[in-house]
Amino acid sequence: MFSFDHESNPQHVSDQKPLGCWSVKHGQIITCPVVCNFETHEYIAVHDNKVLRIWKDKDVNLDKVFKATLSAEVYRVHSLPHAEPLVLFRGGGVRTLDVLLEAPQQEIEDVISDEVIKWSEAFLEGQQPVLIFVTEKDGDFFVYVQKLKMRSLHKYKLEQQELSNPLCFTAYIKKQIITLLCLYSSDSIYKVLIPLQQNSEEEEQTLSKSLLLNLSISGSVLKGTSFVVLDKDHVAVLGSLAASDEESKECLTIWNTKFQTLQASKELPLGTSGQLWCYGEKFFFTHGKVLTVVIYKCETSSLAAAVGKLKDSQTSDLCSFLNWNTLQDEELLVSCQSQQSAALKSESTMTLRSKKSTVENIQPGASTIGQLLLSIKDASTAAVEDELRQLLSKVQRPDFQAAIGSVISALINRCKTDPAFYPRNFLIQMIQKRELSYSLCPDLMAVALEKKDVHLLQICLQRFPDIPEEITYACLKVFLSISDEYLERTDVDLESVISYIDIEPNNKEVKTEVVENGFSTELEEDGCDVTGMKEIHMMDSVEFCPVGPQKAALLNAVLHSAYSETFLLPHLKGLPAQQAVLFLRYLHYLYVKCSERINTTLPGVLSPTVSQIMDWMCLLLDAHFTVMVMLPEAKRLLSSMHKFVRAQVRFYSELNKIEGSLQELQRIKCQTDTQAYSIEVLELI
């Protein structure tokens, strides 16, 4: 009941952007996978085998977060929903995290001797945590099952297989029975049943195993490296498919264990790391240098579907529901509803298929998404926009967001082949009202850059959390290259600038406005030549914005976009010198505006913060320092910035001198109970 789209590649998340980054000291090594404590929303890591670290999203440096040095080496930390995380030590001892933190140096018993843990997993059976781990000693494999609340530990010996050893394991628990699946080097998967209820007091029992699946396909053998269980009848195996006279090829395969058939396979020519993860009906694996995500749905297994799959790979009752589409020439994913799937399920479900023959046989109750994707290819702009409005007016389904991503991808592909077709209003409306991302419609911003649709780019920069640095830089370059006169005729959201921007009329000089913290650039002459300072003030005045309000709003959107300094800096070095100077002048203007306010926060919606401004100033100076020193106008700008920053440093230095007195005043004020009217004399020492 599975198939992969044979006309398109698996969808991958390109230009991966770290959502969080935490640094460790040089020489420290993370020795087990980091997990999340779902109860406290904290991360748990172990480095150098014995040092436990716990932190939250806001923390940056792991050296400054909670630290506990343990008495024994940790093998793995397992996180469970609605339960305390479990810490498994290399000696086989287990502790819940809360018990461990009460006394980090507590003695941990050794359950195993001369055995090496190869794999472990934790489950919740009812409200009781259950831990299972597999060890190896001299070619023999042992299985341990521990129920923490009952303090029971059972040891089993795994039945040996001639000339074959287990490579990897996975397990699931159902009705008080643990089903352990083992992938052997003999290219077979075996099943072992372990009951949780044990009345026997035997110290060690031998577990018998049964053949679940033989990984052979018409004379070819799949050399599996990892696998996951999808449901009671299906497993996914990642490995190399090797024929006797052909070179082995890495691929992801789906197998029906009930009928012993290969349901689907997808070749991965760029290679993988050999690891496969499955979470929430999604596959995760690396393909080349990118993370690939494949969303799937399981349907009830049937013999007809299993046999039919072998005869015709185009007929399938389960489709891979892929919602990342980053490859240029892929077929559009067409959303349709399987007639057999509808009969098997009482609720309507949506699956995606790319075969045109499947689309042509859509029944009257089929999804309107599939029909819309077909009409986008050749219908008129008016007809497409009318269908889009009807789509938005309908009740949304659970997979509506992914379907909208497919619709936008279809629209963008039409825009590429038909320059006259560009449903701009619909695209803007979708981005404003839906929680979309760059990964969901990666070609959208490329088309907007080509058409110089600055309003659409502005909205994308403000709302997409995963824009690649290359695209962010391209937007910056386009914004700086377009003239203010042209931008005055375009539709740009000015909410981020309207509350603070000062536009100089015809470059005329006006008086400096009053500032809130008592600082003005005119006060910091420091003995410099007054004439020279006036010249600097006229050319690089921070009283007025060096760009128009439309361009300022667009640049604010760039400042608002998330980025990684490592990936952005190489692109910034390609920014033309004049554009770099103009951008630096605008950043200088923003910094002065922030400094004029007590809370250093600019008014308005999505206005840049002082941290964003400073970070971009540092990035720009790092990328263009040599150019800035050589250009005369840039040298004057740098001099003005230097004087301003020096004045700020002196100002805050003076504040630091009276910090103790201010704190004493606050303490005295809290202690005294003044009446409605009073006169107090406070002596500052």
C-alpha positions in Angstrom: 0.0 0.0 0.0 3.0 2.3 -0.6 4.5 4.0 -3.6 7.0 6.6 -4.3 6.6 9.3 -7.0 8.5 7.8 -9.9 8.6 11.0 -11.9 10.0 13.2 -9.1 12.8 12.9 -6.5 12.2 12.8 -2.8 11.7 16.3 -1.4 14.6 17.7 0.6 15.1 20.7 2.8 17.8 22.7 1.0 19.9 25.5 2.4 19.4 24.1 5.9 19.3 26.9 8.5 20.1 26.1 12.2 17.2 26.9 14.5 19.5 26.8 17.5 23.2 26.7 18.0 25.1 26.1 21.2 28.9 26.2 21.7 31.1 24.0 23.8 34.7 24.4 24.8 37.5 23.1 22.6 38.1 19.5 23.3 34.7 18.7 24.7 32.9 16.0 22.8 29.1 15.3 22.9 29.0 11.5 23.6 25.4 10.7 23.2 22.4 12.2 21.2 20.8 15.3 22.6 17.2 14.9 23.6 14.4 17.2 24.6 12.6 17.0 27.9 9.0 17.5 26.8 7.8 18.3 30.3 10.2 21.2 31.0 11.1 22.1 27.3 14.7 21.7 28.1 17.6 20.1 26.2 19.7 17.3 27.8 23.2 16.5 26.6 26.1 14.5 27.9 29.7 15.3 26.9 32.9 13.5 27.8 30.7 10.5 28.9 30.0 11.8 32.4 29.2 15.5 32.2 25.4 16.2 32.0 24.2 19.6 30.6 20.7 20.9 30.7 19.6 24.2 28.9 16.8 26.0 27.2 16.5 27.8 23.8 17.6 31.2 25.2 20.9 29.8 26.4 23.8 30.1 24.0 27.0 28.9 25.7 26.8 25.4 27.2 29.6 26.2 29.5 27.3 28.6 31.4 24.3 26.3 31.7 23.4 23.7 34.4 26.1 21.2 34.8 26.3 17.9 36.8 29.3 15.5 36.8 28.1 11.9 37.2 29.9 9.0 38.8 29.5 6.6 35.8 29.6 6.9 32.0 26.3 7.5 30.2 25.3 5.4 27.1 22.0 7.1 26.2 19.4 9.5 27.5 15.8 8.6 26.5 13.0 11.2 26.6 9.4 10.0 27.1 6.1 12.0 26.8 4.5 12.8 30.1 7.3 11.1 32.0 10.8 11.8 33.4 13.7 11.2 31.0 15.6 7.9 31.5 19.4 7.8 31.8 21.0 4.5 30.7 24.6 4.0 31.9 27.2 1.9 30.1 27.1 -0.6 32.9 23.4 -1.1 32.4 22.2 0.9 35.4 19.2 3.2 34.8 18.0 6.3 36.6 15.2 8.8 36.0 16.6 12.3 35.5 15.0 13.8 38.6 16.4 11.0 40.9 19.9 11.4 39.3 19.9 15.2 39.8 19.2 14.8 43.5 22.6 13.3 43.9 24.7 13.3 40.7 27.6 11.5 42.4 25.4 8.6 43.6 26.8 5.2 42.9 25.5 3.5 39.8 25.3 -0.3 39.9 26.7 -2.4 37.1 24.1 -4.7 35.6 26.3 -6.1 32.8 29.8 -7.4 33.0 32.2 -7.4 30.0 29.2 -6.7 27.7 28.9 -3.7 25.4 25.5 -2.0 24.8 24.7 -2.0 21.1 21.2 -0.5 21.1 18.5 0.8 23.5 14.9 2.1 23.5 12.4 3.3 26.0 8.6 3.0 26.0 5.6 3.8 28.1 3.3 0.9 28.8 0.3 2.5 30.5 2.0 4.9 32.9 5.0 2.7 33.5 8.3 3.4 31.7 10.0 0.3 30.2 13.5 0.2 29.0 15.0 -2.4 26.6 18.6 -2.6 25.6 20.7 -5.1 23.7 24.3 -6.0 24.6 27.0 -8.1 22.9 29.8 -10.2 24.3 32.1 -12.6 22.3 29.6 -12.8 19.5 26.6 -13.5 21.8 23.8 -11.0 22.0 21.7 -10.4 25.2 18.4 -8.5 25.7 17.6 -6.7 28.9 14.1 -5.5 29.8 13.7 -3.2 32.8 10.5 -1.9 34.3 11.6 1.0 36.5 8.5 1.4 38.8 8.5 -2.3 39.6 12.3 -2.5 39.9 12.3 -5.6 37.8 15.0 -6.6 35.4 14.9 -9.6 33.0 17.9 -10.8 31.0 17.5 -12.9 27.8 19.9 -14.5 25.4 19.2 -14.0 21.7 19.1 -17.1 19.7 22.2 -17.4 17.5 22.1 -17.3 13.7 24.8 -19.3 11.8 27.3 -17.1 9.9 25.1 -14.0 10.6 25.0 -11.3 13.2 22.4 -8.6 13.9 23.3 -5.2 12.5 20.6 -3.0 14.0 17.5 -3.2 16.0 14.1 -1.6 16.5 11.2 -2.4 18.7 7.6 -1.5 19.6 5.3 -2.5 22.5 1.7 -3.5 22.3 -0.6 -5.3 24.7 2.2 -6.1 27.2 4.4 -7.7 24.5 7.6 -6.2 23.2 8.2 -7.0 19.5 12.0 -6.8 18.8 13.0 -6.7 15.1 16.6 -7.5 14.2 18.2 -6.7 10.8 20.8 -9.4 10.2 23.9 -9.5 8.0 22.3 -12.3 6.1 19.9 -9.7 4.5 16.9 -10.8 6.6 14.8 -9.3 9.3 13.8 -11.5 12.2 11.1 -11.0 14.8 11.4 -11.7 18.5 8.5 -11.6 21.0 9.2 -10.7 24.6 6.3 -10.7 27.1 6.4 -8.1 29.8 4.7 -10.4 32.3 7.3 -12.9 33.5 6.5 -15.5 36.2 9.7 -17.5 35.7 12.5 -16.8 38.1 15.1 -18.1 35.7 18.2 -15.9 35.6 18.5 -16.1 31.8 16.2 -17.4 29.1 16.9 -17.9 25.4 14.7 -16.0 23.0 13.7 -17.8 19.8 13.2 -15.7 16.7 11.2 -16.1 13.5 11.9 -14.9 10.0 9.9 -11.8 9.2 11.3 -10.7 5.9 13.9 -11.7 3.3 15.4 -8.7 1.6 15.8 -10.2 -1.9 14.3 -8.8 -5.2 14.4 -10.9 -8.4 18.0 -12.0 -7.8 19.2 -8.8 -6.3 19.9 -8.5 -2.5 19.3 -5.4 -0.4 22.2 -4.8 2.0 20.3 -2.9 4.7 22.0 -0.5 7.0 19.0 0.7 9.0 15.3 0.2 9.2 12.1 1.5 10.9 8.7 0.0 11.5 5.8 1.9 9.9 2.9 -0.2 11.1 2.1 -3.9 11.8 2.5 -4.8 8.1 5.1 -2.4 6.7 8.8 -1.6 7.3 11.1 0.8 5.6 14.7 -0.3 4.9 17.6 2.0 3.9 20.5 0.2 2.2 22.3 -0.8 -1.0 20.7 -2.8 -3.7 23.2 -5.1 -5.3 22.8 -7.3 -8.3 25.4 -9.9 -9.4 26.5 -8.0 -12.5 25.7 -4.4 -11.5 27.1 -1.8 -9.2 25.3 -1.4 -5.9 22.9 1.5 -5.5 21.7 3.1 -2.3 17.9 3.2 -2.0 15.0 3.6 0.4 12.6 0.7 0.2 9.1 0.0 1.6 8.2 -3.7 2.3 5.0 -5.4 3.1 5.9 -8.0 5.8 2.5 -9.6 5.6 2.8 -10.6 2.0 6.6 -10.5 1.7 6.6 -8.0 -1.2 8.5 -4.9 -2.1 5.9 -2.1 -2.1 8.1 0.8 -3.3 11.7 1.8 -3.7 13.5 5.1 -4.5 17.1 5.2 -5.7 19.3 7.7 -3.8 22.2 8.4 -6.2 23.9 11.0 -4.0 24.4 8.5 -1.2 23.3 8.5 2.4 24.8 8.3 5.9 23.1 4.9 6.4 20.8 6.3 9.0 17.0 6.4 8.7 14.6 8.0 11.2 10.8 8.0 11.3 8.7 10.4 13.4 5.1 11.5 13.0 4.6 9.8 9.6 7.7 11.3 8.2 11.0 9.8 7.0 14.2 11.6 7.7 17.5 10.7 6.1 20.5 12.5 4.5 20.8 12.4 0.8 24.1 13.9 -0.3 24.6 17.0 1.8 20.9 17.8 2.4 18.3 16.5 4.8 15.5 14.7 2.9 12.0 14.5 4.4 9.3 12.2 3.0 5.8 12.3 4.4 3.9 9.1 4.1 0.5 7.6 5.0 -0.2 4.0 5.9 -3.4 2.3 4.6 -4.7 -1.1 5.4 -2.7 -3.9 3.7 -4.4 -6.0 1.1 -3.2 -8.9 -1.1 -4.6 -7.3 -4.2 -2.6 -4.2 -3.7 0.5 -6.1 -2.8 0.3 -8.3 -5.9 -0.8 -5.5 -8.1 2.2 -3.5 -7.0 4.5 -6.1 -8.5 2.7 -6.0 -11.9 2.3 -2.3 -12.3 4.2 0.2 -10.2 1.8 3.0 -11.2 -1.2 1.5 -9.3 -0.9 2.0 -5.6 -3.2 2.5 -2.7 -0.8 4.6 -0.6 1.1 7.5 -1.9 4.1 9.4 -0.5 2.7 12.7 0.6 5.7 14.9 -0.1 5.5 18.6 0.9 9.0 19.8 0.1 9.7 20.4 -3.6 13.1 21.9 -4.3 14.2 20.4 -7.6 13.8 22.5 -10.8 12.3 20.0 -13.2 10.1 17.8 -11.0 6.5 17.0 -11.9 3.9 18.7 -9.8 2.5 16.7 -7.0 -1.2 16.2 -7.8 -3.6 15.8 -4.9 -6.2 13.2 -5.3 -8.3 10.8 -3.3 -7.9 7.1 -3.8 -11.2 5.3 -4.4 -10.1 2.2 -2.5 -8.6 4.4 0.3 -12.0 6.0 0.8 -13.6 2.6 1.1 -11.2 1.6 3.7 -11.5 4.7 5.8 -14.6 6.4 7.1 -12.9 9.8 7.0 -11.8 11.5 3.8 -8.0 11.5 3.5 -5.8 13.2 1.0 -2.9 11.6 -0.7 -0.6 13.0 -3.4 0.2 11.3 -6.7 2.0 12.6 -9.7 0.8 10.1 -12.3 -1.5 11.8 -14.9 -3.3 8.5 -15.5 -4.4 8.5 -11.8 -5.6 12.1 -12.1 -7.7 11.4 -15.1 -9.7 8.8 -13.2 -10.6 11.1 -10.3 -14.1 10.3 -9.1 -16.8 13.0 -8.6 -16.0 13.3 -4.9 -12.2 13.8 -5.5 -10.2 16.6 -4.0 -10.5 20.1 -5.6 -6.8 20.5 -5.0 -6.0 17.9 -7.7 -8.4 19.6 -10.2 -6.9 23.0 -9.4 -3.4 21.8 -10.0 -4.4 20.5 -13.4 -6.2 23.7 -14.4 -3.2 25.9 -13.4 -1.2 24.4 -16.2 -3.2 25.9 -19.1 -6.2 27.9 -17.8 -6.4 31.6 -18.2 -5.3 33.9 -15.4 -8.9 35.0 -14.6 -10.1 31.4 -14.4 -7.2 30.3 -12.1 -7.8 33.3 -9.8 -11.5 32.4 -9.6 -10.7 28.8 -8.6 -8.2 30.0 -6.1 -10.8 32.2 -4.4 -13.2 29.3 -4.3 -10.5 27.1 -2.7 -9.8 29.6 0.0 -13.4 30.0 0.8 -13.8 26.2 1.6 -13.3 24.5 4.9 -9.7 23.7 5.5 -8.5 20.1 5.9 -5.7 19.0 8.2 -3.2 18.9 5.2 -4.4 22.2 3.8 -1.1 23.9 4.4 0.9 21.3 2.4 -1.7 21.4 -0.3 -1.3 25.2 -0.6 2.4 24.7 -0.9 1.8 22.4 -3.9 -0.6 25.0 -5.4 2.0 27.8 -5.0 4.7 25.6 -6.6 2.3 24.9 -9.5 1.7 28.6 -10.0 5.4 29.4 -9.9 6.1 26.7 -12.5 3.5 28.3 -14.7 5.1 31.7 -14.2 8.4 30.3 -15.4 6.9 29.0 -18.7 4.4 31.8 -19.2 5.9 35.3 -18.4 2.5 36.9 -18.8 1.1 34.8 -16.0 1.7 36.2 -12.5 -1.1 35.9 -9.9 0.6 38.4 -7.6 -2.4 39.3 -5.5 -3.1 35.7 -4.6 0.6 35.0 -3.8 0.7 38.0 -1.4 -2.6 37.0 0.2 -1.4 33.4 0.8 1.9 34.5 2.4 0.1 37.0 4.6 -2.6 34.7 5.8 -0.9 31.3 5.9 2.1 30.0 7.9 4.2 29.1 4.9 7.9 28.7 4.6 10.7 29.0 2.0 11.1 25.2 1.9 7.4 24.8 1.1 7.6 27.0 -2.0 11.4 27.5 -2.7 11.0 29.0 -6.2 8.6 31.7 -5.2 11.3 34.3 -4.1 13.4 33.5 -7.2 10.5 34.5 -9.5 9.8 37.6 -7.3 13.5 38.6 -7.6 13.3 38.1 -11.4 10.3 40.3 -11.6 11.6 42.7 -8.9 8.4 42.4 -7.0 9.7 44.1 -3.9 6.4 44.0 -1.9 6.2 40.2 -2.3 9.9 39.9 -1.3 9.3 42.2 1.7 6.5 39.9 3.0 8.6 36.8 2.4 11.5 38.2 4.4 9.2 39.1 7.2 7.3 35.8 7.4 9.6 33.0 6.1 11.8 31.6 8.9 14.1 29.5 6.7 15.3 31.8 3.8 18.8 30.8 2.6 21.5 33.4 3.0 22.0 33.5 -0.7 18.4 34.6 -1.3 18.6 37.2 1.6 21.7 38.7 -0.1 20.0 38.8 -3.5 17.0 40.7 -1.9 19.4 43.2 -0.3 21.2 43.8 -3.6 18.0 44.3 -5.5 16.6 46.7 -2.8 19.8 48.8 -2.8 20.0 48.9 -6.6 16.4 50.2 -7.2 16.1 54.0 -7.1 13.9 55.8 -4.6 11.9 57.4 -7.4 10.9 54.0 -8.7 10.0 52.7 -5.2 7.7 55.7 -4.7 5.5 54.3 -7.3 5.4 50.8 -5.8 3.3 49.3 -3.1 5.5 48.8 0.0 4.5 48.2 3.7 5.8 51.2 5.6 4.7 50.1 9.1 8.3 49.4 10.2 9.5 53.0 9.4 6.6 55.4 9.5 7.0 56.1 13.3 10.6 57.2 13.3 12.0 58.0 9.9 13.1 61.5 9.1 13.4 62.4 5.4 15.6 65.3 4.4 13.8 67.6 1.9 16.2 68.4 -0.9 19.1 67.7 1.4 18.5 70.9 3.4 19.9 71.1 6.9 17.6 71.5 9.8 18.0 71.7 13.5 18.8 68.6 15.5 15.8 67.2 17.4 15.9 66.9 21.2 17.1 63.5 22.3 15.9 61.5 25.4 19.2 60.4 26.9 20.9 63.7 26.7 23.2 62.8 23.8 23.8 64.5 20.5 26.4 63.9 17.9 27.1 67.7 17.8 28.3 67.5 21.4 31.1 65.1 20.7 33.6 67.2 18.8 36.6 66.2 21.0 38.8 69.0 19.8 38.5 68.1 16.1 38.4 70.7 13.4 34.9 72.2 13.5 34.9 72.9 9.8 35.8 69.3 9.1 33.0 68.1 11.4 30.5 70.3 9.6 31.5 68.7 6.3 31.1 65.3 7.7 27.7 66.3 9.2 26.5 67.6 5.8 27.6 64.4 3.9 26.8 61.7 6.5 24.2 63.4 8.5 22.4 61.0 10.9 19.5 63.5 11.4 18.0 62.3 8.1 17.6 58.9 6.6 19.9 58.4 3.7 17.3 56.4 1.8 13.6 56.9 1.1 10.9 55.4 3.3 10.1 52.6 0.8 13.7 51.5 0.6 14.1 51.8 4.4 11.1 49.5 4.9 12.6 47.0 2.5 16.0 47.1 4.2 14.3 46.6 7.5 12.8 43.4 6.2 16.3 42.2 5.3 17.4 43.0 8.9 14.5 41.1 10.2 15.3 37.9 8.3 17.2 35.1 10.2 20.7 34.2 9.0 23.9 32.4 9.8 26.9 34.6 9.8 29.1 31.8 8.3 26.9 31.5 5.2 26.0 35.1 4.8 29.4 36.7 5.0 30.8 35.3 1.7 27.8 36.6 -0.2 28.1 40.1 1.4 31.6 40.4 0.0 30.1 40.6 -3.4 28.0 43.6 -2.7 29.1 46.6 -4.8 31.1 49.2 -2.9 28.6 52.1 -3.4 25.7 49.9 -2.2 27.7 48.7 0.8 28.4 52.4 1.8 24.7 53.3 1.4 23.6 50.3 3.5 26.2 51.2 6.2 24.9 54.8 6.2 21.4 53.5 6.8 22.5 51.2 9.6 24.4 54.1 11.2 21.2 56.2 11.0 19.2 53.4 12.6 21.8 53.0 15.4 21.7 56.7 16.2 17.9 56.5 16.2 18.0 53.6 18.7 20.4 55.5 20.9 18.2 58.5 21.1 15.6 56.4 22.9 15.8 55.4 26.5 14.9 51.8 25.8 16.9 51.7 22.6 13.8 50.3 20.8 12.5 51.8 17.6 8.7 52.3 17.4 6.6 50.6 14.8 5.7 47.1 13.6 8.7 44.8 12.8 11.2 47.6 13.3 14.8 46.3 13.6 16.3 45.9 17.1 19.5 47.4 18.2 21.1 43.9 18.2 20.1 43.3 14.6 21.5 46.7 13.6 24.8 46.1 15.3 25.2 42.6 14.0 24.6 43.8 10.4 27.0 46.7 10.8 29.7 44.3 12.0 29.0 41.9 9.2 29.2 44.6 6.6 32.4 46.0 8.0 33.9 42.5 8.1 33.0 42.0 4.5 34.1 45.4 3.1 36.7 46.8 5.6 39.4 47.3 2.9 36.9 49.1 0.6 35.6 51.3 3.4 39.1 52.4 4.2 39.9 53.3 0.6 36.8 55.2 -0.4 36.8 58.8 0.7 33.1 59.0 1.5 33.3 55.8 3.4 36.3 57.0 5.5 34.3 60.0 6.5 31.4 57.8 7.5 33.6 55.5 9.5 35.1 58.6 11.3 31.6 59.8 12.1 30.6 56.3 13.4 33.7 56.1 15.5 33.0 59.4 17.2 29.4 58.5 17.8 30.3 55.1 19.4 33.1 56.7 21.5 30.6 59.2 22.8 28.2 56.4 23.6 30.9 54.5 25.5 31.8 57.6 27.5 28.1 58.2 28.3 27.6 54.7 29.6 30.8 54.8 31.4 29.6 57.8 33.4 26.3 55.9 34.1 28.3 53.0 35.4 30.1 55.3 37.9 26.8 56.2 39.6 25.3 52.7 39.3 25.9 52.0 43.0 24.2 55.2 44.0 21.2 54.5 41.8 20.8 51.0 43.3 21.0 52.5 46.8 18.3 55.0 45.9 16.1 52.2 44.7 16.7 50.2 47.9 15.9 53.2 50.1 12.7 53.9 48.2 11.5 50.4 48.6 12.1 50.5 52.4 10.4 53.8 53.2 6.6 54.2 53.4 6.0 57.8 52.2 2.8 59.7 52.7 0.8 61.5 50.0 3.3 64.4 50.3 6.8 64.4 51.6 10.2 65.9 51.2 13.2 63.6 51.4 16.8 64.5 51.5 19.1 61.7 50.3 22.9 61.9 50.7 24.9 60.3 47.9 28.3 59.0 49.0 
